[in-house]
Amino acid sequence: MSDRIVLRALASKPKSLSLDGKGLVELPKAIGQLGNTLCSLSARNNKITQIPSEFDQLIKLAQLNLGNNELEEVPSCISHMIQLEKLHLYHNHISSINPLCIVGLTHLTALNCNDNRLQYLPSQIKFLTALQVLSISSNKLTTLPDEVTKLPRLQQVHCDDNQITSLPETIGSCRQLKKLYVHKNCLKTLPESIGDCRSLQVLDVSSNQLSCFPRNLQLLKKLKELYYENNPLLPQLPVPSDQCSEVLCLRELATRSIVIHIRAGNGKVAHVARQHEDVWLSVCHAGSCELCAKPYVNSWLECVQFVAVGQVLPLVLDKKRCIPIRAPLCSYHCFNSQGHNYYGVVEYYSTSQLDDNQSH
């Protein structure tokens, strides 16, 4: 059946060819002879294990669908398909992506590798400069490389159902990102820089291990859908604090003082600080107290503020439900001051947990 289809195709030189669901174990080599005309090839829902080398002649191909087959690697011939715009490799047995296969795909706008066995993405993914949709759900990924955030046109990332423990700190570089699906992973925190994804409209972080949201979440003014179910979010349970002050080490005090001078525009202090790499690194990573705006470096009080979703994200429909927003404070002096609604974050244990800890 497939041979007859290919023979007819060789005679008519079509722009598109479908071999879906034909029970194929391999694709006919003769398809390579359509290199000057074929723009779209679909061979999904077969049992294909490898692609003939003759396919490297398909230099005009813009769409290739090899989904739901038995490929164990990305076909090397894809590196010659430099006009490729959409590549579907979902539901195969691919465990890694050979960087040589993708570095030349500068026209690729959509890559679908869902439901494979990928354990990591190569750093060379940054060369997919036209990529708009990256779909890598249901794999074995534990992290996303920083290079993903260097894709200037990226609009959608689907990486749900993996084992991802953190998102890149540089996620804020994705200024065109509109949809981020990362549910059913192992995230414990979201980077503060996610607030720089000003185009974000859909954020799905449900079924992770989040206890609170970053304070820059409120910068996502275009966000319309926020999904956060099945996370161990902090409960609003007030617990009194007896501590009135803390003892800060000399390094913390000195670095805070340096940061204050630099933020006030003292160029001499900044110049000297730059001469000491460890000091400058601490200065660059210093945070600001949510209450008094003074800096902190390595010592602060982890607090949250419970805010109605609609108060910080006006376009999200679930407006009345409160969520914990991270709000670090610089000292117990600020924490114990009157008139604020920040809650300190403490670990609490059930009776059974305490009994378990004492028995070990």
Beta strands, then each sheet from edge to edge (+ up, - down):
strand 1: 16-18
strand 2: 40-42
strand 3: 63-65
strand 4: 86-88
strand 5: 110-112
strand 6: 133-135
strand 7: 156-158
strand 8: 179-181
strand 9: 202-204
strand 10: 225-227
strand 11: 287-288
strand 12: 295-296
strand 13: 303-308
strand 14: 322-326
strand 15: 342-344
sheet 1: 1+ 2+ 3+ 4+ 5+ 6+ 7+ 8+ 9+ 10+
sheet 2: 11+ 12-
sheet 3: 14+ 13- 15+
end
